[in-house]
Amino acid sequence: MIISKRIETLMNFIEEKKMVSIQEIADKLKISVVTARRDVEYLEETTSNIKKVRGGAIWAENEKDSEENGNISKDYLNNRFLKQSVINQEGKKSIALKAASLLRNGDSILLDAGSTLYEFAKSISTNLTITAFITAMNIAEVLEDRENVTKIVLGGVFRSKTTTMVSSMMEQLISSIHVNKLYIAATGLSYTHGFTCNDILEADVKKKLLKSAHEVYWLVDSSKIGKISSFQISPFDSSHTIIIDDKIRPDDQRELEKLMNVIIA
């Protein structure tokens, strides 16, 4: 099928069904699952109505409908991740691109979970040969067809609310590895509490991640500044680097630069 015709057919199919799985797309268009996923990603980037979700795609009449997602099945994506993914989306993409530019051939990396890390995984160059230790299933899916990336999924209990893996067994596994670079996320950043998140089990995993890397990069968009979530991940560390979008206020940038390395995306 000609690519332009295939894309048109796919758009009409998603609009008609409102919510489809990647497998349904592959069956409908007689293409591979990898090609189906790429087509959905292309439509997400070039249209305002197609939204890629875990395991499939949805038709959203506008961004508000997508964010509220009252009719989205939990089989495709939880509300929490989808709501987070649309907040400061352009800032997250800028952060992802900047973070990906720091990768070098031969790097071993640890990837935390979250919407910004999801964008980061999408931004990794197809020309790089790296080893990636992964803690979230949706990120593993993004990297599925990257043949130059050796993918090691750190097993544990799968949590559909955040697409993450957690368990004491997983924490022990993390403790046994060491990588060049860690890319980690947080839901809150404050000058009194440092980096925080909403889940105690994820906080425990993130603390282990911090001990397993030579270089630590926090991928946190500017909307998180001043927010304090329930559980602390880490105080500020002068050896760590934060990559943040250019919507950060000058005063906040100056304060952060006193506490850690800052890269503006």
Number of C-alpha atoms within 10 A of each C-alpha: 9 6 9 9 10 14 18 11 14 20 18 13 18 22 17 11 11 16 21 20 20 23 16 14 23 17 13 13 15 12 14 14 15 15 15 24 21 14 19 24 18 14 19 16 13 10 10 13 19 25 21 23 22 21 15 21 25 24 23 19 13 11 13 11 13 21 18 13 17 9 11 17 11 11 12 18 22 18 19 13 18 20 15 15 17 15 15 16 15 12 20 27 22 22 29 26 18 20 24 18 12 10 18 12 11 12 15 20 23 25 23 26 23 25 23 27 25 23 21 24 22 18 19 20 16 13 11 16 18 18 19 22 20 22 28 25 20 22 25 19 16 20 20 13 12 16 13 15 20 15 16 13 16 19 18 16 12 15 13 18 12 21 18 22 23 21 16 13 13 17 19 12 14 21 14 8 13 16 18 16 21 25 25 21 24 26 21 25 25 17 16 10 18 19 26 24 22 16 14 14 14 21 21 17 21 24 14 18 24 22 16 20 19 14 16 22 21 21 27 26 30 21 17 20 18 15 16 21 19 13 19 22 25 17 15 20 12 12 12 17 21 24 23 26 23 16 14 16 10 10 8 13 17 11 11 18 14 11 16 15 15 18 18 14 18
